[in-house]
Amino acid sequence: MGMTEPGIDLILTGGRIWTENPGQPEAEAIAISGRHVFRLGSSVEISALKGTGTRVVDLQGRRVVPGFNDAHVHFYYGGASLASVQLRNAKSKEEFRDRIAEFARRKGEWIQLGEWDPQAWKTPILPTHELIDDVTPDHPVFVNRVDGHTMLANALAMRLAGVDRHTQDVPGGVIGRDAQGNPTGIFIDAAKGLIERVIPAPTTQQIAGALLEAQKHAFRFGVTSIQDMGFVGHRATESAGDLLRAYQLLQKRGELKIRTSLHTPLPQWKKLANLGVLASFGNDTLQIGGLKGFSDGSLGSSTAWFLEPYADNPQSCGGPSDELTNPDEMFGNMLGGDAAGLQLAIHAIGDRANRIILDFFERIERSNGMHDRRSRIEHAQHVQEPDIARFSKLRVVASMQPYHCIDDGRWACGRIGKERAKGAWAFRSLLEAGTTLAFGSDWCVAPIDPLTGIYAAVTRRPIDGSHPAGWVPEQKISVQDAVHAYTVGSACASFQDHIKGSLETGKLADLVVLSRDIFTIEPAQIADTKTDITILGGEIVYQREGST
């Protein structure tokens, strides 16, 4: 080369490296210089690059994949939920109540998050405030169902918020009421704002603390990049600036390592546009320029918007989000944001919501012309056959979370019927149509572990053991396709595939050493595979105890 080789800081040899680079799909060894990949090849070739200061790790035949990139998280809530009351695996309403009571004894102030799952209870019912009032007389409670769309408030929280039987209904939301019209404590979608506005906002320091907890947790699962969809509900618009400040604070201190692409609320697009921010503004650690909008609610809360009524509630098709209750205004925000060079990522779960957003994207392309905009639909959960082809035709990224499929698959047929279920989480149909899939978790709504997500996409086996051959098995995809969606696909979704997503010379040295080879083991065993080592920018940021 006529110049001296750069210092090689780290060499991994004797492994099976899955590169995601079609020109060199697999290698035994990798040399890392500084933050970047220097070269891949055989163990003999790469070992020859060793210098005096080079650290060498013998992989002992283990499988290496590029660092996982989670295309959809709520990172602050994820970090905060680690320290909050844990309700997800409560098995009954009694256990739900006991856990809140126990937490109230230990902790002062508001009790939030929790991720309760009534489908896991012996008798699935929606809880009411009476269930917990007597164990929380001094603690306002506002805890969320696993999907984050349905909340339970206790009497104290409602009293603080001034909510009673005279409180007006909210467009794009539902206030649960009993036969007499009194609030039951259940608040869905836009109605959550009635309580949220009296909850003290976290300080920038508290947000930063939660983000650090979240980062540590992510590294344990081989997640080296995240795409943060920010706060949701009333807090989204109120605290978007605080979240960006907290990330910048951590970056200034040198504590932010996880690569973060932060999306801000669609209705606030003018703030970014007026500054001249374009999609993917920033550096390889922190970028902004993505917008996040909502078109409907969720399947679990029966607020996802469908073309046909719910099987278990023939009176309802779900409905639009509060943003989409005024379609002209939402479309105007999308059109303006796109024209300003910002990236659109829109939450759509029901088939009607997906169709409307695809229609909007089509109109935007006609108005603003063709360019590499990488518009995204977040979740893309229920898509009718004719709309599948439109994803690739309009080059819309399907940003999907496979774990939801094996979580909701326990009860989804009861809600939407067998026929519609055929288009549920249509990974294979979307891929076969040529769509870019970007995989994520939606943490803290679901576990962040990408291996659980890959297991879900490959087996589609619901978490309660029903459908051992897979729920809607014709939509299963291969391990290779799932890993691709968690690496290259997600990097594409944030305009960063030129710097990460695959392991090749000059790209960022983000990679994960796995405890087992997910490409050769039984797919059912993928869920038990662990992350042994996580490397981000050439630095070992996590090593599992007991893994050599």
Order of alpha helices (4+ residues) and beta strands (2+ residues): beta-beta-beta-beta-beta-alpha-beta-beta-beta-alpha-alpha-beta-alpha-beta-beta-alpha-beta-beta-alpha-alpha-beta-alpha-beta-alpha-beta-beta-alpha-beta-alpha-beta-alpha-beta-alpha-alpha-alpha-beta-alpha-alpha-alpha-beta-beta-beta
